[in-house]
């Protein structure tokens, strides 16, 4: 198994290459489809249909948008956490989806990237609804790690034999420093997720936003992430949080608690 990294529209994409099939370690954005196709055919000299499975770590458009397109064009199967399609459901979910697509384009502008299509489907319809610690279909050397916090349905995937962790948006790295994702919606769940990932003993952490971390001391990195959760949010974090609370997965539990207290 060999890991390839691709510089995508606003994040890094990772493809795990096996003898027979390819594994796309996150769903990318619609703007990444051409890049994925070109890499498979020109760099790997393999048909795009060799991508047997695409992981969707969470529903934000830069992590979910390309996977349904690849499924339609090449038959790529999609695996995601079992409640993923609740995030953008209903009228407020529709509104949150539009806000998230807009925020993805703001990131592209900030990175001085040429604006391309990022608006994606808000319902993924995974072929495989995954649970915590479950092995991936077709790729049993990887297993799902349920890591809510950034959303209610985030997952990481871990290859225990190779000690490789793809952490999704749980860690943001900029110039050698680690930061929390924007936003952290569920702080207590995020803390538990960092603790869980820190106990895996990963020796390489694949990060879609930033440089990968090669370290046998991954436990210390996740301890650092836990400490960052204790710091008061700055102005940018507060602003992003305000524009990220419209998913029914956020407000419905609050209403239930108020009604049944």
C-alpha positions, 0 to 999 in steps of 0.5 A: 500500500502506498499513499499519494497526496494531491493538492486539491482545490482548498485541501489535500486529497489522499489516495491509498494505492493497492495492487488491485484497487484505490482508496480515496481517503476523503470525498473532496470537492466538485472542483477536485474531480478533474484532478483525481481523474488526471492523477489516476490516468496520467500518474498511476496509469490506472482507470479512475474506476479503480477507485473502489471506495471513497471515504466521506469524513463529514459533509462539508463541501470540500470533503463530500462533493467529489465522491457522488460525482465519481460514483455516478461516472465510475461506480465508486462506492461511498462509505460514511458515518451512519447519520451523515445525511441528517446534517443538511436535512430540512430547510435549515440544513439547506441553508447551512449547506449554502453557507458552508459552500460560501465559506469554502469559496472564501477560503479559496479566495484567501488562499488566492486560488482560482474560483471553481465549482464547489457547490455540491449535493447536500445529501450523499446517500452512502453505499455503506453506513459505518459505525465506530471501529468498523473495518472499511469495505474492501480495505479491511486494514483500515477501520473507522474512528468516530470523531464528532466535534467539528460536526456530529458525524465526523470520522477518521480512518486508521490503518493499524498495521502501518500506524497511519491515521487520516484525521479529517478536519480534526487538526488544522496545521499552519506553519508548524503549528496546530489549530482547532478546526473551524468551527468546533460545534460540540466541544465535549465530544471533540475532547473525547475524540482527541483522546480516542485518537491520541490512544491509537499510537499513530506514527503518521497523521494525514492532514487535509488542511496543512502538512502531514505529521510524522511522529511517534508522539501523536499522543502529545499532539492530541493532548495539545489539541485538548488544551486548545479547546480550553482557550476562549474563542477569538473573534474569527472562531466566534464569527464562524460558529455563528454561521455554522449552527443551522444544521438540525443536528444542532438545534433539534437536540436542544429543543428536545431537552427543553421540551422534556426537562 
